Amino acid sequence: MKQIIEALLIATDAPLSLERIAGIVNCPIEEVKKNLEILNEEYKQTGRAFEIKEVAGGFQIYTLPEYADYVSKLKQKKEKLSKAALETLAIIAYHQPITRAEIEKIRGVDCSYILETLLEKGLIKTSGRLPTPGRPIKYATTETFLRYFGIKDLSELPHEEDFAEPPVDTPPISQPEQAPISGQKQDIDAELEEEFKDLTE
């Protein structure tokens, strides 16, 4: 069973939930969890270059942070997101669901084009409307956002109060520089994480 679970994680392009894995291998969820722990311990004991991480409601194999510089050389260079887009993404991450007007109140400038860009890249999504005149659209981050930053859910974002002198309403988001070992297709800038960190330096 352990080898089957490992094969599934290597082959997948997205995190697999415990329920999904259990359904495929036809075993209890607790047995799946036990085997995931065993695999991770084996990877650690044998000095492997990757580990199994719980991200975005599922599990996926990621390379370890110390190999990030090498893995990044495999990524094709793409047009970078602007500082304004990164700032907008940070605001949404910490204040979601949030309307365009609320974002623009924080940033002080129009954000229409930036929101379109983030929507196209799959980093944010619409999340309903406010029951107010005009019924403005609310925005929130997506599972793609969680997967890219390698976090299980939004509770793993740094807390705003942990920053002594944060930029206005946009504390930095940091994560280990890890990448899934499967060849997943991501319409995200290859250097997005580095730029996001630079935003608050």
RAJOSUL-V710481 format. One record per pair of residues at least 6 apart in sequence whose ideal C-beta (glycine too) atoms are under 7 Angstrom apart, sorted by the first residue. I is the first residue (numbers start at 0). J is the second residue. D is the distance in whole Angstrom. If there is no record, write none. Layout:
# RAJOSUL-V710481
i: {I,I}
j: {J,J}
d: {D,D}
This chain:
# RAJOSUL-V710481
i: {0,0,0,1,1,1,3,4,4,4,4,4,5,7,7,7,8,8,8,8,8,9,9,9,10,11,11,12,12,12,13,14,14,14,14,14,14,14,15,15,16,16,17,17,17,18,20,21,21,21,35,35,38,39,39,42,42,48,48,48,49,49,49,49,49,50,50,51,51,52,52,52,53,54,54,54,54,54,55,55,55,59,60,60,61,61,61,61,61,62,62,62,62,63,64,64,64,67,67,70,74,75,76,77,77,79,79,79,80,80,80,82,83,84,84,84,85,85,85,86,86,86,87,87,87,87,87,88,88,89,89,89,90,90,90,90,90,90,91,91,91,91,91,91,92,92,92,93,93,93,93,94,95,95,95,95,96,96,96,96,96,97,97,98,98,98,98,99,99,99,99,99,100,102,103,103,105,105,114,117,120,120,121,121,121,122,122,122,122,122,123,123,123,123,124,124,125,125,126,126,126,127,128,128,128,128,129,129,143,145,147,147,147,148,148,148,149,149,149,150,150,156,157,157,157,159,159,162,166,171,171,171,172,173,174,176}
j: {24,26,34,34,37,38,24,20,24,31,34,35,38,15,20,23,15,51,58,59,60,60,180,181,181,59,181,181,183,184,183,54,55,56,57,58,59,146,57,58,56,57,28,31,32,28,31,27,28,31,51,58,51,50,51,49,50,62,63,66,60,61,62,63,180,61,63,58,60,59,61,149,151,145,146,149,150,151,142,145,146,179,179,180,149,177,178,179,180,70,177,178,180,177,175,176,177,176,177,178,189,189,189,188,189,188,190,194,188,191,194,198,113,113,116,117,194,195,198,106,169,198,102,106,110,113,117,117,122,169,172,198,97,102,105,106,168,169,97,102,123,138,139,140,140,156,172,159,168,169,170,168,126,138,139,140,126,127,137,138,139,137,138,129,135,136,137,110,111,114,135,136,135,110,109,110,167,168,138,123,186,187,141,143,186,140,141,143,144,187,138,139,140,141,139,141,136,138,137,138,139,137,134,135,136,137,135,137,187,152,185,187,191,172,174,192,174,175,177,156,174,172,170,172,173,165,170,170,199,196,198,199,195,196,192,192}
d: {6,6,6,5,6,6,5,6,6,7,5,7,6,6,6,6,7,6,6,6,5,6,7,6,7,7,6,6,4,7,7,5,5,7,3,6,4,7,5,6,6,5,5,5,6,7,5,7,5,5,6,6,6,6,5,6,6,6,6,5,5,6,5,6,5,6,6,6,6,6,5,6,5,6,6,6,6,6,4,4,5,5,7,5,6,4,6,6,7,5,6,5,6,7,4,5,6,3,7,5,4,7,6,5,6,6,6,6,5,6,6,6,6,5,6,6,6,5,5,7,6,6,6,7,6,5,7,6,6,4,6,7,7,5,6,7,6,5,6,7,6,5,7,6,5,6,6,6,7,7,7,7,7,7,4,6,4,7,4,6,5,6,6,6,4,7,6,6,7,6,7,7,6,5,6,5,7,5,7,4,5,6,6,4,6,7,6,6,5,7,5,7,6,6,6,5,5,6,5,6,4,5,4,6,6,6,5,6,7,7,7,6,7,6,4,7,5,6,5,7,6,6,6,7,7,6,5,5,6,6,7,4,6,6,7,7}
